[in-house]
């Protein structure tokens, strides 16, 4: 029988020896404000949106 390498721990726990703090992680589909570059600088710079997850191609959400 094979043993589990991580023993039911996250990679973060294995590296830092503590449980990661996830309290600031957004809830999927929650209301967010999204930065918008449309319009002049006197207009609002954000539009309403829904958080859908992290973008794998950038450091953004």
N, C-alpha and C positions, 0 to 999 in steps of 0.2 A: 504494500500500500504506500503510495507516494505521500510525502508530507507537503503541506502548503508552504511556499516560500515566504509569503507575507503574514501568515498566521492571522488572517482576517483583519489586517491593519492596512491603512492607506500607505502609499509610498512616502507621503509627507511624515507620517508617524514613524516609519522605519528610519528615515533620514534624521529627523529632529527630535525623536523620542518624546513627542507630545502630540496630542490630538489637535488637528487643524481647527481654527476658529472660522466657522461658516456663517456666523450671524449676519454678516453684511452681504452674503450671496443673494442676489435677487431671486424672487420666486418667478418661475416660468409663467409668462402671459400677464405679468403685472403691468400697471400703467407706468410709463416712463416719458420723459421729455427727450426728444431727439434733436441734436444740433442741425440747423439748416443754414446753408449759405445763400439761399435765395432771397432776393429783395435787397433793399438798402439797409444801411447800418441803423437806421431809425426804426425799422420794423422789428418784430419779434424774431429772435434767432433760434427758436425752438418750436417744434411741432409735437403734437401728441402721438404716442406710439405704444406698442406692446413689446415687452422684453421677450425675445425668442431664444436667447442663448448667446454663446460666444462665437465670434467669427474665427474660423480656423485659418483664414488667410491674412489676418491682421491682429493687432493687439486690442481691437475694439470689441464691442458687444453687438 
